[in-house]
Amino acid sequence: MSFTAPVAEQRFVLDHIVGMAQLAETDRFAAASPDMVEAVLEGIGQFAAGEWAPLDRSGDTVGAKWTDDGVVMPKGFREAYQAYVEGGWGTIGSPEEFGGQGLPYALATAVLETLGGANMSFALAPTLTVGAIEALTHHGSEEQQRLYLPHLATGAWTGTMNLTEPQAGSDVGALKTRAEPRGDGTWAITGTKIYISFGDHDMTDNIVHLVLARTPDAPAGTKGLSLFLVPKYRLDEEGAPGAFNDIKVVSIEHKMGLHASPTCVLSFGDNGDCIGELIGAEGGGIAAMFTMMNNARLNVGLEGVQVAERATQRAVAYAKDRVQSARAGAASRDSVAIIDHPDVRRMLMRMKAQTQAARALVYYAAGQVDRANLGDADAKKRLDLLTPLAKAHGTDLGCEVADIGIQVHGGMGYVEETGAAQHFRDARVTRIYEGTNGIQAADLVGRKLSMDHGSTLNALLAEMREGSQGEALIALIDACGEVGRHMLGAAVDDRLAASYPFLTMLSVAVCGWLLEREGRAIDDSDSSDFAKMKRAVTRFYGDQIVPEALGLQASALAPADALYAIGPEAFAA
């Protein structure tokens, strides 16, 4: 099935949710004129449909291959990636001083959505590179920025994030990778990292690994971690890739999905010759890494949008073509396309609504990134609050929509040839990436809820309530306020046990508020198909999805006692 970038929808959300016109009024983003935005969206749509989408199927069926010489990507990937670099698509949101275009992060978000909608596995390469750029921009030395950022900004080199180790999953403080000073300002890196997306490939001349490691005499836990820049190939005197840096690809994972995204086990310094440079201050690794991780969390939420859009397009196309059974209650007994059957139409409408809800949430958060970069302190606080919502709810919805897409296809959805199953397989890991969604919920109630004693959340809820019209949505917003106040005074176990229902409630409330804003932006006299669709989506979301979330209030207020009423051994009974 062909892929079509949702350009009209993206432009609408950028205009009415992100507020692109307001951003373009600033000196920093003056280049983001309506014509420029339109050209970028149209251009990346054509590029992704023509270059990346045709490789999606072969990427899934052939996949990346591990060899003694490193990872080899499927046929056509290297050429398609070089076309991405030559087209300048990696430069959209990168700093101008390092060869980027310096356009708003929100516009770069739309570009990345289109690439991932066309080929989700492939898009993980630029996704991680964006995070590496962010970390080096904020924490790298002038020399590191000069040598590496121009290549990362164009995508000529890719970046990775190296946290996880075999003995340390989400417990980052348990990392054991070592960094020993070499006496010349550089460090000898030794250790093993696992689950490294695009940790190796054959598409670029170099790969820039950002590696968390522990220095000698460093304290235990996260306070003892530092961040190091460790390229696959060390740079020569001209700044070009030179000597191999003793980084071995031990294996790549055999995964449920995302087969064209090599997830590597990397061993650093097996021969004592892996050299890294300290990024920022010694012991400052967590702060530097979280700059990259928070960026990655938004982009993982965006992966939910990517897969939901592609799954919806595929399901709608199938439902229009698949003819089966007469319409119930109709005079004619002729079979009709299944899109005419009420339950199929309900599923398609839910897919459409949840996809647009996820897009509105993630793009709104991206707009807060731009405002925070302009110095808006309130936008930075709101971004901090929204980040766990965007990551967790965005990926929850991506999985839900992909799952419904299989159901729309019926038995054919369970058959790999239709492609519907691939979307679910590709989507499922996003709820685990960059901190599981349970960790996002814990972050929400443990850190973000209490920011300024709850004033950041209260300010958002007040703005939402003032701008909302639907009775169910207003009730949900009020319920979020009640649960939030309860959690501020609740015991730790009670907060954590209720964290996920609360995250979902708040996410749906924010999405409902944003979709209402979209609905009001449609002129009453507009009779276009797009306007009809927007009105229908807004109504469906308010009537059917918002009330579901309101039903989570009881769960969010329930004490955690029942969770501990039996011991672990009883779960096997």
C-alpha positions as CSV (number, residue, x, y, z in Angstrom):
1,M,0.0,0.0,0.0
2,S,1.3,3.5,-0.9
3,F,1.9,6.1,1.8
4,T,0.6,9.7,1.6
5,A,1.9,12.3,4.1
6,P,-1.0,13.9,6.0
7,V,0.1,17.4,4.9
8,A,-3.2,19.2,5.3
9,E,-3.6,17.8,8.9
10,Q,0.0,18.6,9.8
11,R,-0.3,22.1,8.6
12,F,-3.6,22.6,10.4
13,V,-2.1,21.4,13.7
14,L,1.0,23.5,13.3
15,D,-1.2,26.5,12.7
16,H,-3.9,26.1,15.3
17,I,-2.2,24.0,18.1
18,V,1.5,24.9,17.8
19,G,0.9,28.5,16.8
20,M,3.5,28.6,14.0
21,A,2.5,32.2,13.0
22,Q,3.4,33.4,16.5
23,L,6.8,31.6,16.4
24,A,7.5,33.2,13.0
25,E,7.1,36.6,14.5
26,T,10.3,36.1,16.5
27,D,13.8,36.8,15.2
28,R,14.9,33.3,15.8
29,F,12.1,31.7,13.8
30,A,11.5,34.4,11.2
31,A,12.3,32.0,8.4
32,A,9.3,29.8,9.3
33,S,6.9,31.7,6.9
34,P,3.7,30.0,5.7
35,D,5.3,29.4,2.3
36,M,8.4,27.8,3.9
37,V,6.3,25.6,6.2
38,E,4.2,24.5,3.2
39,A,7.2,23.8,1.1
40,V,8.8,21.7,3.8
41,L,5.7,19.6,4.5
42,E,5.0,19.0,0.8
43,G,8.7,18.3,0.0
44,I,9.2,15.8,2.8
45,G,5.9,14.1,1.9
46,Q,7.0,13.6,-1.7
47,F,10.5,12.4,-0.6
48,A,9.2,10.0,2.0
49,A,6.6,8.5,-0.2
50,G,9.1,8.1,-3.1
51,E,12.3,7.0,-1.3
52,W,11.5,5.6,2.1
53,A,8.0,4.1,2.0
54,P,8.9,1.6,-0.8
55,L,11.6,0.1,1.5
56,D,9.3,-0.5,4.5
57,R,8.2,-4.0,3.5
58,S,11.7,-5.2,2.6
59,G,13.0,-3.7,5.8
60,D,10.6,-5.9,7.7
61,T,11.1,-9.1,5.7
62,V,14.8,-8.9,5.1
63,G,15.9,-6.8,8.0
64,A,19.3,-5.6,9.1
65,K,22.0,-8.3,9.2
66,W,24.9,-8.8,11.6
67,T,28.2,-9.8,10.0
68,D,31.8,-10.1,11.2
69,D,32.4,-6.7,9.6
70,G,29.4,-5.0,11.3
71,V,25.8,-4.5,10.5
72,V,24.6,-4.5,6.8
73,M,21.3,-2.8,6.0
74,P,18.8,-4.2,3.5
75,K,19.3,-3.3,-0.2
76,G,18.4,0.3,-1.0
77,F,18.7,1.7,2.5
78,R,22.1,3.2,2.1
79,E,21.1,5.0,-1.1
80,A,17.8,6.2,0.4
81,Y,19.6,7.5,3.5
82,Q,22.1,9.4,1.3
83,A,19.2,10.9,-0.5
84,Y,17.9,12.1,2.8
85,V,21.2,13.7,3.6
86,E,21.6,15.3,0.2
87,G,18.1,16.7,0.4
88,G,19.0,18.5,3.6
89,W,16.1,17.0,5.6
90,G,18.3,16.5,8.6
91,T,19.1,20.2,8.8
92,I,15.5,21.5,9.4
93,G,15.7,22.0,13.1
94,S,19.5,21.9,13.6
95,P,21.4,25.0,14.8
96,E,22.3,27.4,12.0
97,E,25.8,27.9,13.3
98,F,26.6,24.2,12.5
99,G,25.0,24.0,9.1
100,G,21.4,23.6,10.1
101,Q,18.4,25.7,9.0
102,G,17.4,26.6,12.6
103,L,13.6,26.2,11.9
104,P,11.2,25.5,14.7
105,Y,11.5,22.1,16.5
106,A,7.7,21.7,15.9
107,L,8.3,21.8,12.1
108,A,11.2,19.3,12.4
109,T,8.7,17.1,14.4
110,A,6.3,17.1,11.4
111,V,9.2,16.2,9.1
112,L,10.2,13.3,11.4
113,E,6.5,12.2,11.6
114,T,6.3,11.9,7.8
115,L,9.6,9.9,7.6
116,G,8.4,7.5,10.3
117,G,5.0,7.2,8.8
118,A,6.7,6.1,5.6
119,N,9.2,3.8,7.2
120,M,9.2,3.6,11.0
121,S,12.3,1.4,11.4
122,F,14.3,3.7,9.1
123,A,13.3,6.8,11.0
124,L,14.9,5.6,14.2
125,A,18.3,6.6,12.7
126,P,17.5,10.4,12.5
127,T,15.5,10.2,15.7
128,L,18.5,9.3,17.8
129,T,20.7,11.7,15.9
130,V,18.4,14.6,16.9
131,G,18.9,13.7,20.5
132,A,22.7,13.6,20.1
133,I,22.7,17.0,18.6
134,E,20.6,18.3,21.5
135,A,23.0,16.9,24.1
136,L,26.1,18.2,22.3
137,T,24.5,21.6,21.8
138,H,23.8,22.0,25.5
139,H,26.8,20.2,27.0
140,G,29.5,19.7,24.5
141,S,32.7,21.7,24.4
142,E,33.3,24.2,21.6
143,E,35.8,21.8,20.0
144,Q,33.3,18.9,20.2
145,Q,30.6,21.0,18.7
146,R,32.9,22.3,15.9
147,L,34.1,18.8,14.9
148,Y,30.9,16.8,15.3
149,L,27.8,18.9,15.0
150,P,28.1,19.9,11.3
151,H,28.1,16.2,10.4
152,L,25.3,15.3,12.8
153,A,23.2,18.3,11.7
154,T,23.2,17.1,8.1
155,G,22.8,13.4,9.0
156,A,26.1,12.6,7.3
157,W,27.0,11.0,10.7
158,T,24.4,9.4,12.9
159,G,24.3,9.5,16.7
160,T,23.3,7.0,19.4
161,M,22.5,6.9,23.1
162,N,24.2,4.2,25.2
163,L,22.7,3.7,28.6
164,T,21.4,0.1,29.1
165,E,23.7,-2.7,30.2
166,P,22.9,-6.4,30.8
167,Q,22.7,-6.0,34.6
168,A,21.1,-2.6,34.5
169,G,17.9,-1.9,32.7
170,S,15.9,1.0,34.0
171,D,18.2,1.2,37.1
172,V,20.7,3.5,35.4
173,G,22.7,3.9,38.7
174,A,23.8,0.3,38.4
175,L,25.9,0.9,35.2
176,K,29.4,-0.6,35.2
177,T,31.0,0.7,32.0
178,R,34.3,2.3,33.0
179,A,36.2,5.3,31.8
180,E,39.9,5.6,32.8
181,P,41.9,8.8,32.2
182,R,44.7,8.3,29.6
183,G,46.7,11.3,30.8
184,D,46.1,13.4,27.7
185,G,42.6,14.6,28.4
186,T,41.0,11.6,26.8
187,W,39.5,8.5,28.4
188,A,39.8,4.7,27.9
189,I,36.3,3.3,27.6
190,T,35.5,-0.4,28.5
191,G,32.2,-2.1,29.0
192,T,29.1,-3.5,27.3
193,K,25.9,-1.8,26.2
194,I,22.8,-3.4,25.1
195,Y,19.6,-2.3,23.2
196,I,21.5,0.3,21.2
197,S,19.3,1.4,18.3
198,F,21.3,1.9,15.1
199,G,24.4,1.1,17.2
200,D,26.0,0.0,13.9
201,H,25.1,0.2,10.2
202,D,26.6,0.8,6.8
203,M,24.8,4.0,5.8
204,T,27.3,6.6,7.0
205,D,31.0,7.1,7.3
206,N,30.9,7.5,11.1
207,I,28.6,6.9,14.1
208,V,28.8,9.1,17.2
209,H,28.1,7.1,20.4
210,L,27.2,9.0,23.5
211,V,28.1,6.7,26.4
212,L,27.4,6.8,30.1
213,A,30.3,5.4,32.1
214,R,31.7,5.5,35.6
215,T,35.1,7.2,36.3
216,P,37.6,6.0,38.9
217,D,36.6,6.7,42.5
218,A,33.2,8.0,41.4
219,P,30.4,7.6,43.9
220,A,27.9,4.8,43.6
221,G,24.6,5.4,41.8
222,T,23.7,8.0,39.3
223,K,25.9,10.7,40.8
224,G,29.0,8.7,39.7
225,L,28.1,8.7,36.0
226,S,29.7,10.8,33.3
227,L,28.9,11.1,29.6
228,F,31.4,10.4,26.9
229,L,31.6,11.1,23.2
230,V,32.9,7.8,21.6
231,P,33.0,7.8,17.8
232,K,33.1,4.5,15.8
233,Y,36.1,6.0,14.0
234,R,38.5,8.5,15.7
235,L,39.0,11.7,13.8
236,D,42.2,12.5,12.1
237,E,43.9,15.9,12.0
238,E,41.5,17.1,9.3
239,G,38.5,16.0,11.4
240,A,37.7,13.1,9.1
241,P,37.0,9.5,10.2
242,G,40.3,7.7,10.7
243,A,41.4,4.9,13.0
244,F,38.8,2.3,14.2
245,N,37.9,3.0,17.8
246,D,37.7,-0.6,19.2
247,I,33.9,-0.8,19.3
248,K,32.7,-4.3,18.5
249,V,29.2,-5.3,17.5
250,V,28.7,-8.5,19.5
251,S,25.2,-9.2,18.1
252,I,21.9,-7.6,17.0
253,E,18.6,-8.5,18.7
254,H,16.0,-10.8,17.0
255,K,13.0,-8.6,17.6
256,M,9.2,-8.7,17.3
257,G,9.3,-5.8,14.9
258,L,11.4,-2.9,13.7
259,H,13.5,-5.4,11.8
260,A,15.3,-2.7,9.7
261,S,16.4,-0.9,12.9
262,P,19.5,-2.8,14.2
263,T,19.3,-3.0,18.0
264,C,22.9,-3.8,18.9
265,V,25.0,-5.2,21.7
266,L,28.2,-3.1,21.7
267,S,31.4,-4.0,23.4
268,F,33.8,-1.1,24.0
269,G,37.5,-1.5,24.4
270,D,38.0,-5.3,24.1
271,N,41.5,-4.6,22.9
272,G,42.1,-1.6,25.3
273,D,42.0,0.9,22.5
274,C,38.6,2.6,22.7
275,I,39.0,6.3,23.3
276,G,36.3,8.8,24.4
277,E,36.0,12.4,25.3
278,L,34.2,13.7,28.4
279,I,31.1,15.7,27.6
280,G,30.5,18.4,30.2
281,A,31.7,17.9,33.8
282,E,32.8,14.7,35.4
283,G,29.8,13.3,37.3
284,G,27.4,15.3,35.1
285,G,26.4,12.4,32.9
286,I,22.8,12.1,34.1
287,A,22.1,15.8,33.5
288,A,23.6,15.6,30.0
289,M,22.0,12.3,29.1
290,F,18.6,13.5,30.2
291,T,18.8,16.4,27.8
292,M,19.1,13.7,25.1
293,M,16.5,11.4,26.7
294,N,13.8,14.0,27.1
295,N,14.2,14.9,23.5
296,A,14.0,11.2,22.7
297,R,10.9,10.7,24.8
298,L,9.0,13.3,22.8
299,N,10.2,11.6,19.6
300,V,9.2,8.2,20.8
301,G,5.7,9.6,21.5
302,L,5.8,10.8,17.9
303,E,6.5,7.2,16.8
304,G,3.1,6.5,18.1
305,V,1.7,9.1,15.8
306,Q,3.7,7.7,12.9
307,V,2.5,4.1,13.2
308,A,-1.1,5.2,13.9
309,E,-1.2,7.3,10.8
310,R,0.2,4.5,8.6
311,A,-2.1,1.9,10.2
312,T,-5.2,4.1,9.7
313,Q,-4.4,4.8,6.1
314,R,-4.0,1.1,5.5
315,A,-7.2,0.2,7.3
316,V,-9.3,2.8,5.5
317,A,-8.0,1.7,2.1
318,Y,-8.8,-1.9,2.9
319,A,-12.3,-1.1,4.3
320,K,-13.1,0.8,1.1
321,D,-12.0,-2.1,-1.2
322,R,-13.2,-5.1,0.8
323,V,-16.8,-6.0,-0.2
324,Q,-18.7,-8.3,2.2
325,S,-22.3,-8.8,3.3
326,A,-25.3,-6.5,2.9
327,R,-25.8,-3.5,5.1
328,A,-28.0,-4.6,8.0
329,G,-31.5,-3.2,7.7
330,A,-31.0,-2.0,4.1
331,A,-33.6,-2.8,1.4
332,S,-30.9,-4.1,-1.0
333,R,-29.3,-7.5,-0.2
334,D,-26.2,-6.6,-2.3
335,S,-22.9,-6.8,-0.5
336,V,-21.3,-3.6,0.3
337,A,-17.8,-2.4,1.2
338,I,-17.1,-3.1,4.8
339,I,-16.6,0.6,5.5
340,D,-20.5,0.9,5.3
341,H,-20.9,-1.5,8.2
342,P,-21.5,0.5,11.5
343,D,-19.0,-1.4,13.7
344,V,-16.2,-1.1,11.0
345,R,-17.0,2.6,10.7
346,R,-16.8,2.9,14.5
347,M,-13.3,1.3,14.5
348,L,-12.1,3.5,11.7
349,M,-13.4,6.6,13.4
350,R,-11.7,5.6,16.6
351,M,-8.4,5.1,14.7
352,K,-8.8,8.5,13.1
353,A,-9.7,10.3,16.3
354,Q,-6.9,8.6,18.4
355,T,-4.3,9.4,15.7
356,Q,-5.3,13.0,15.6
357,A,-5.4,13.2,19.4
358,A,-1.8,11.8,19.6
359,R,-0.6,14.2,17.0
360,A,-2.2,17.2,18.7
361,L,-0.6,16.2,22.0
362,V,2.9,15.6,20.7
363,Y,2.9,18.7,18.4
364,Y,1.6,20.8,21.3
365,A,4.6,19.6,23.4
366,A,6.9,20.3,20.5
367,G,5.6,23.9,20.4
368,Q,6.5,24.3,24.1
369,V,10.0,23.2,23.2
370,D,10.2,26.2,20.8
371,R,8.8,28.6,23.3
372,A,11.1,27.3,26.0
373,N,14.1,27.9,23.6
374,L,12.9,31.4,23.2
375,G,13.2,31.9,27.0
376,D,9.6,31.3,28.1
377,A,10.0,29.8,31.6
378,D,6.4,28.9,31.9
379,A,6.6,27.0,28.6
380,K,9.6,25.0,30.0
381,K,7.5,24.0,33.0
382,R,4.6,23.0,30.9
383,L,6.9,21.0,28.6
384,D,8.3,19.1,31.6
385,L,4.7,18.3,32.6
386,L,3.7,17.2,29.1
387,T,6.7,15.1,28.3
388,P,5.6,11.9,30.2
389,L,2.1,12.4,28.7
390,A,3.4,12.7,25.1
391,K,5.6,9.7,25.4
392,A,3.3,7.4,27.2
393,H,-0.1,8.3,25.8
394,G,1.3,8.8,22.3
395,T,2.7,5.3,22.3
396,D,-0.4,3.8,24.0
397,L,-2.5,5.2,21.2
398,G,0.0,4.0,18.5
399,C,-0.4,0.5,19.8
400,E,-4.2,0.8,20.1
401,V,-4.7,2.1,16.6
402,A,-2.3,-0.5,15.1
403,D,-4.3,-3.2,17.0
404,I,-7.6,-1.9,15.7
405,G,-6.1,-1.9,12.2
406,I,-5.6,-5.6,12.4
407,Q,-9.3,-6.0,13.5
408,V,-10.5,-4.0,10.5
409,H,-8.7,-6.4,8.2
410,G,-10.4,-9.4,9.9
411,G,-8.5,-12.6,9.3
412,M,-6.4,-10.9,6.7
413,G,-5.0,-8.7,9.4
414,Y,-3.4,-11.7,11.0
415,V,-1.7,-12.6,7.7
416,E,1.6,-10.9,7.2
417,E,1.1,-10.2,3.5
418,T,-1.4,-7.4,4.2
419,G,1.1,-5.4,6.3
420,A,-1.4,-4.7,9.1
421,A,0.4,-7.0,11.5
422,Q,3.8,-5.2,10.9
423,H,2.4,-2.0,12.3
424,F,1.5,-3.6,15.6
425,R,4.8,-5.5,15.8
426,D,6.7,-2.2,15.0
427,A,4.7,-0.2,17.5
428,R,4.8,-2.4,20.5
429,V,8.3,-1.6,21.7
430,T,7.6,2.2,21.8
431,R,5.8,1.7,25.1
432,I,9.1,0.4,26.5
433,Y,11.6,2.7,24.8
434,E,13.2,5.6,26.8
435,G,11.7,4.5,30.1
436,T,8.6,2.3,30.1
437,N,5.2,4.0,30.2
438,G,4.9,2.9,33.8
439,I,8.1,4.9,34.5
440,Q,6.5,7.9,32.7
441,A,3.5,7.6,35.0
442,A,5.7,7.4,38.0
443,D,7.6,10.5,36.8
444,L,4.3,12.4,36.4
445,V,3.1,11.8,39.9
446,G,6.6,11.7,41.6
447,R,8.2,14.8,40.0
448,K,6.0,16.7,37.6
449,L,2.9,16.8,39.7
450,S,4.6,18.5,42.6
451,M,6.4,21.2,40.5
452,D,5.8,24.5,42.2
453,H,3.6,22.7,44.7
454,G,1.2,21.7,41.9
455,S,0.9,25.2,40.3
456,T,2.1,24.0,36.9
457,L,-0.6,21.4,36.7
458,N,-3.2,23.8,38.1
459,A,-2.4,26.5,35.5
460,L,-2.8,24.0,32.7
461,L,-6.1,22.7,34.1
462,A,-7.4,26.2,34.5
463,E,-6.6,27.1,31.0
464,M,-8.1,23.9,29.7
465,R,-11.3,24.4,31.7
466,E,-11.7,28.0,30.5
467,G,-11.3,26.9,26.9
468,S,-13.5,23.8,26.9
469,Q,-17.2,23.5,26.1
470,G,-18.2,19.8,26.3
471,E,-19.8,18.8,29.6
472,A,-18.0,15.5,29.7
473,L,-14.6,17.2,29.0
474,I,-15.2,19.8,31.7
475,A,-16.1,17.0,34.1
476,L,-12.9,15.1,33.1
477,I,-10.8,18.2,33.7
478,D,-12.3,18.7,37.1
479,A,-11.7,15.1,37.9
480,C,-8.1,15.5,37.0
481,G,-7.9,18.4,39.4
482,E,-9.4,16.3,42.2
483,V,-7.1,13.4,41.6
484,G,-4.1,15.7,41.4
485,R,-4.9,17.3,44.7
486,H,-5.5,13.9,46.3
487,M,-2.1,12.6,45.0
488,L,-0.2,15.6,46.4
489,G,-1.1,14.4,49.9
490,A,-1.2,10.6,49.3
491,A,1.3,8.0,50.4
492,V,3.9,7.0,47.9
493,D,2.4,3.5,47.2
494,D,-1.0,5.1,46.6
495,R,0.4,7.6,44.2
496,L,2.3,5.1,42.2
497,A,-0.5,2.5,42.1
498,A,-2.8,5.2,40.7
499,S,-0.2,6.8,38.5
500,Y,-1.2,5.1,35.2
501,P,-4.9,5.8,35.4
502,F,-4.1,9.4,36.3
503,L,-1.7,9.8,33.4
504,T,-4.4,8.4,31.0
505,M,-7.1,10.7,32.4
506,L,-4.9,13.8,32.1
507,S,-3.7,12.8,28.6
508,V,-7.2,12.4,27.3
509,A,-8.3,15.7,28.9
510,V,-5.4,17.5,27.2
511,C,-6.2,15.8,23.9
512,G,-9.9,16.6,24.2
513,W,-9.1,20.2,24.9
514,L,-6.7,20.4,21.9
515,L,-9.2,18.7,19.6
516,E,-11.9,21.1,20.7
517,R,-9.6,24.0,19.7
518,E,-9.2,22.4,16.3
519,G,-12.9,22.0,15.9
520,R,-13.5,25.7,16.7
521,A,-10.9,26.7,14.2
522,I,-13.1,25.3,11.4
523,D,-15.4,27.9,9.9
524,D,-19.0,27.0,10.2
525,S,-19.5,27.7,6.4
526,D,-16.7,25.4,5.4
527,S,-18.2,22.4,3.7
528,S,-15.0,20.7,2.5
529,D,-14.2,17.1,3.2
530,F,-11.4,18.1,5.6
531,A,-13.8,20.3,7.6
532,K,-16.4,17.6,7.8
533,M,-13.8,15.2,9.0
534,K,-12.5,17.6,11.7
535,R,-16.0,18.2,13.0
536,A,-16.7,14.5,13.1
537,V,-13.5,13.6,14.9
538,T,-14.0,16.3,17.5
539,R,-17.5,15.1,18.2
540,F,-16.6,11.4,18.3
541,Y,-13.7,12.1,20.7
542,G,-15.9,14.1,23.1
543,D,-18.8,11.7,23.0
544,Q,-17.0,8.3,23.1
545,I,-13.3,8.6,24.3
546,V,-13.6,11.4,27.0
547,P,-16.3,9.5,29.0
548,E,-14.1,6.4,29.0
549,A,-11.3,8.3,30.7
550,L,-13.7,9.9,33.2
551,G,-14.4,6.3,34.3
552,L,-10.8,6.0,35.5
553,Q,-11.3,8.4,38.4
554,A,-12.4,5.7,40.8
555,S,-9.2,3.7,40.0
556,A,-7.0,6.7,40.4
557,L,-8.5,7.5,43.9
558,A,-8.5,3.9,45.1
559,P,-5.9,3.0,47.9
560,A,-3.1,0.6,47.0
561,D,-4.0,-1.8,49.8
562,A,-5.4,-4.5,47.5
563,L,-2.1,-4.6,45.5
564,Y,-0.3,-5.9,48.6
565,A,-3.1,-8.0,50.1
566,I,-1.2,-11.1,49.0
567,G,2.4,-12.0,48.8
568,P,4.3,-12.5,45.5
569,E,4.1,-16.3,45.9
570,A,0.3,-16.1,45.7
571,F,0.3,-14.8,42.2
572,A,1.2,-18.2,41.0
573,A,-1.9,-19.8,42.7
